[in-house]
Amino acid sequence: MRWVYRIGLLAVIAIVLGFGYLWYTFQSPYGYEAPDNPPIMDRRLEHHRVFVYGTLRYAPIRWLVMGRAGTATPATLQGYTRDELDISPAPNEQVDGYTLSVTSDELKRLDRYEHLGERYRRVNVKLHNGQSAWVYRRL
């Protein structure tokens, strides 16, 4: 019977550590400091378009980061190629992904998730359909 208690205790510890990690990564004010001058956000806009090509393609990740999954619309970024966690210019290539419509607060949450200014920069690109969107590129 002692082994049942130990397994239960280990399960509780794993759950607490898992939630602690998720809180620290996605919500906590610790471990990340936003840059002083993020890319210009037009505060008059209610929503911003973001092109995602990596982990943010998945609804559960978006829910953890933004507090909702949102609607992901298929999109293509021409003139780039995907190289693991980054995209780089490549004239005859394209990157398939999705566009998200996000609020200014959600964009700040995405900036935190991507560690804007530390790991990624946010740049404006023109998609295949002619729309412009923010995209995160490695520093």
N, C-alpha and C positions, 0 to 999 in steps of 0.2 A: 504494500500500500504506500510505502514511502516513495517509490518511484513515480507514482501517479502525482503526488504532491510536487515532486521535483520537476516533472514535465510541465505541470500547470504553472509553476513558478517561472520556469524558463519561457513559456509561452507569453505570460504577462510581461516579463522583462522585454522580450522581443517586440511586442506590440507597443509598449511605452517608448522604446528606443526608436522604432519605426516612425511613430507619430512625432516624436521629438525631432528626428531628422527632417521630416516633411515640413514641420513648422519652421525650423531654422532655415531651411533652403528656400521656402516659398513665402513666408510671412514675416519672419522676425526682422527687427530693425538692426540686428547685429550681423557682422560679416560682410556687409556691403555698404558702400557709401556712394550715393548717386553723384555723377559728375556735376560740376557747377554750371556748365553750359551744354546741356543735352541738345541734340538736333532740334531745330525750331519746331514747336508744335503750335499750330494755329488754334488758340484757345476758343476761337469762335466756332470751330467745327465741333459738332457733337460726336462724330465718329471719324476714326482714322483707319485707313486700309493698311494691312500688314501682310506681306507675303511670307509664308512659312514653308520650310522644306525639310525640317529635321524632326525633332521630338514633338514640336508643337503641331504636327500633323495629326496627332492622336488626341481625341476628345478627352480622355481621362487626365492627360497632362495639362491641357488647357483649363480644365475644370479646377485642378489643383492650383494652377498659377493665377488665373483670372477670377475664379469663383463661379465660372460658367463655361460650358463647352463652346457656346456660340455656334454659328453656322460657318462651316468651311466650304468655300466655293473653289472647285478645281481651277488652277491657273498655271500659266507657263511663263518662265523668265528666259527669254532668248538672249544669246550672246554670253552665257555663263555655263560653267560646268560645276557639278557638285563634287567636292573632294572631302569626304567624310563629314566633318562638322562645319565646313565652310563652303562658300562658292567663290569661284574666281573667273575672271573674264576669259572667254573662249569663243571666238567669233562664230564658229559653225556648230555650236552646242546649245543645249537648252536644259533647264532645270524645271522639273514638274513639281508642283506643290499645291498650296491652297492660299486663298486670300481670306482674311478675317476682318470683320468690321468691329473695331474696338473703341471704347470711350477713352478719354484722356487718362482717367485713373487706371484703366486696364492696360494702357500703353506703358504707364509707369511700372505696373506689376511685371509686364513683359520685359521692360528694361532691367528690372531687378533680377528676374530669372536668368536673363542672358548676361548679367553683370556688365551692363553698358559702361564703357570706359575702361574696364579691366580686361575683359575677354573679347568683347564684341563692340562694334560701332554700328549705329543705325544709319542707313543711307536710303535716299529716295531713288527708286528705279522705275523704269517704264516697263510694264508687262506686255506680253504678246498682244493682248486685246486693246492696248493703248492706254489703259488705266495706269496711274502712278500709285506706288505703294512703298511703304517702309520695308526694308529687309535688313536682317542682322548679318554682319560680316565680321570674321575674326580679325583681331588687331594684328 
